[in-house]
Amino acid sequence: MTQKPERARVHLDEVSKAIIEQLQQDGRRSYASIGKVVGLSEAAVRQRVQRLVDSGVMQVVAVTDPLELGFARQAMVGIKVAGPLEPVADALVGIREIDYVVITAGSYDLLAEVVCESDEHLLELISSRMRTIPGVVATETFMYLQLRKQTYSWGVR
């Protein structure tokens, strides 16, 4: 996921929320079938979905389990930072193997999810690329042993 620029919060009407909920249930659902549920034409649903994607409200992607696709290591790395957090977060966003970066409150200043091809790859990533970012003081790696739940169907408010 790429870094999201600051933008004004988008107001979602009930129809847009219903479209999002339909796609959360099944991202392959056709615009025509969504239109029947929400009371719009296929073309109108297509336009709404495109606006939602363009505004950054949602993405329509295939979610995979990296461990099932041949990547041997997936982990969450907790990162402690001295100084401003944003430059370190921005540097992490630029690393290909990192798919998730958040600034947090708690024991760690940042969390980064990494996907690697091997233990050696993970070691190189953490030692040579993450820990050498200016401001990084410490890291702690939490290895994923088994994915038990991953969902994106929290609905809309």
N, C-alpha and C positions, 0 to 999 in steps of 0.2 A: 504494500500500500504506500502510495506516495504521500508526502507531506501536503496537508490541506492548507491553502492560504486562508487568512482571516476573511470571512465574508459575513454579510448580514444574514440573520436567521430567516429562512424561507418559511412563509406561512403556508400551511397545508390545509386545504379544504377537505371535507369528508370524502369526496370522490377520490382525491389523490391518496388519502390514507387507505381507502379500500383497495385501490390499485396496488399499493405497496404490500398490503397484507396478502393479496392474492399471489404476488410474486414471491413473498416470503414462504408461502406454503409450497409453491412449485415455480421455480424460476424459469421453467420451460413452458408455462401455461401460455396459450395463444392469446393474442390481443382480442380476437373475436370472442373467446370464452370469457375473458376478463370483462369485456364490454357488456356481455349479457348480465353479468353479476352486478356491475356498477351502473348500468343504464346509459352507456355511451356506445358510439359506433367504434368499429375496429380502428379507423383512422384517428379518431379523437383519443383513443387509448394510446395509440402509437405516439401521438404528439405529446401527451401528458408524460409518458414514460421517458421520452427524449428530454423533456424539460427537467424532469426529476434527476436524470443522469447528468445533464449539462450543469445543473445548479449544485451538484455534489451531494444532494440529499441521499442518493443511493447509487449502487453499482450492481450490475447484473453480471455475475461471474460464476465459474465452476469452482466449487470449494473441494479441495482434495486433501487426502491424508498423505503428507510427504513420505512417511515411513513406508507406506504401501506402494509408492512410486519409485522406490529404489534409493531414496536418500536415507543414509544409515543413522543420522543424528538430527534430532530436533530438540531445541532447548530454549529456555527462557534465561536471559542473563540480567541479573540485577546490577545496576551500576551506580556507584557513589561518585559525586562530582564536587570539585572545589571550584567556586566561582559560578558564573552564569550557566544555566542549564541549556538554554536554547542553542548555543553554538555546538555543544556536544550532541544534542538531539539531532540537529541538522546534519552533522557529520555522519551519524549513525544511519540516517535516512538514505544517504548516498551509497551505502554498502549493499551490494546485490544480494547477499545471503540473508540479510535482515528483512523480514516481512512485516514487522510490527514494532513501532516505537511509541512509548507513552512517557510523559513527564508525570511523576507520581508524588504523593505525599506518604511518608512512612520511612521504613528502613533504607529504602533505595530512592535515589532521585529520579532514575529512569529505569524502565524495563524494555528489553529488546528481545524479540523472538527471532531465533536463528534456525536455518535449515542448512545442513551440511552433508556432504557426500561420505565423510568418514570421520573417525576420531582425529586423525592427523589434520584434516581440513578444519575441524572445529578448533583444535589447538592453535593452528596458524591464524585463524580468524580472530580469536580472543587475544592471543599473545602479541601478534604482529600488527593487527589493524584496529582492534577496539581499545586495548589498553594503551596504545600509543597516541590516542587522540588527546590533545591538550585539554587539561581539566579533569580527565578521568583519574580518580584516586584508587578505586578498587572495583573489582567485579566478583560476582558469585554466580556460578552456573548451575541451573536446575535442569538436569537431563530428563527428557520425556521418555518414559519406558513403554507407555501404552496410552493411546488416545481413547478415552471412555465416553466423552461427550463433546460435541462441537455443534453449536446451533446459532442461528442468526434470526430466529423467529420470535423476537421479543415484542412484536406488534408495534403499534403507533399510539401516540397520545394526542 
